[in-house]
Amino acid sequence: MRPIDMRSDTVTHPTPEMRRAMYEAEVGDDVWGDDPTVIRLEEMAAQRLGKESALFCASGTMSNLVAVLTHCTRGHEMIVGDRAHMFLNEAGNASALAGVHVRTVPNDEQGRMDPSQVEAAIRGVNIHFPRTGLVCLENTHNQCGGTVLTPQETASVAEVAHHHGIPVHLDGARIFNAAVFLRLPVAELAEAADSVCFCISKGLSAPIGSLLAGTREFIAEARRWRQAVGGGMRQVGVIAAAGIVSLETMVDRLEEDHQNAYRLAQGLANVSGVEMDPERVQTNIVFFQVSAMPLAELVARLEERGVKVWSGGGRIRMVTHHGITADDVDETVAAVREVVAGRLPKSP
Ligand SMILES: *Cc1c(COP(=O)(O)O)cnc(C)c1O
């Protein structure tokens, strides 16, 4: 039996069209600027995001790190949401590798930061203080449940940062999910940010990679930093080719993942013992809580039934993607019902 793997949308496999494009890709040494397939993907990404230039990186984590290294210098402080991937899930790279101090501002349930709290966190001039060098946003917001920032919400934080001469980086690992949800061109969601990155290896189903975009000058400097962290790859058109197919064929279908996530959320909300509000689900990420049993046990029982999920922070996360059908969703809901029902107190 094929497992239903909803741990993440990173588990997606390349499509047959991607494998063909990879096989046929025209390549060159990208560190020398010679790989036509990488150049094409970078140009496509820059154009989609409405930025001058883009850089192909090995992962979203590398794009974010390279952005921090490019915007900041040692001893700078960056402002980031307290539930942000860049704060929680990137192995402390801003401090460990970039020498950048991290200051958090609360994320609300939608993954937003209050512009006035961002402003209050910006450092004044004082010999004791680090200098604020960057403000980071995340869209869609992973830990807040795949929630979407509107262009206005992004602009309201960017306005505050720019007023103080501070650049804004947008971690848009899943920004195409946000664009599909809002039915807006992705460039509108990235407009207020000075730099933005997105992953091709998540819902867009390519095997590897992320694109970082910004001004021509920013990307030229970012290219140096990518080299410094060992991210200069050679005949990397072999994987960039899959990213081109991602942008050409895998964006519009994200709508299907969102419909499946909503179907999943509605199904789960009807299972007694499951706590969740399906109306909070906007894109492809579903979080819920179950108090009747330890989550590690729920994860193990689901895995026995062929359903793989992730748990952390007292919650279960399920992510829909290209490998998940509506039938898989219904099977998953049935599996959760069966497992949780066995642990609920018997009604009289
Ligand atoms: C997955 C993710 C990243 C990191 O991407 P990797 O390619 O896994 O390194 C960054 N930010 C967010 C919001 C993510 O969900």
The ligand as an ORCA input file, in Angstrom:
! r2SCAN-3c Opt
* xyz 0 1
  C      10.693     25.043      4.231
  C      10.830     26.453      4.640
  C      12.058     27.106      4.550
  C      13.358     26.387      4.238
  O      13.398     25.714      3.073
  P      14.383     24.443      2.895
  O      14.423     24.311      1.418
  O      13.711     23.315      3.603
  O      15.687     24.804      3.493
  C      12.107     28.439      4.858
  N      11.011     29.094      5.250
  C       9.812     28.512      5.351
  C       8.636     29.313      5.748
  C       9.680     27.159      5.065
  O       8.488     26.566      5.194
*
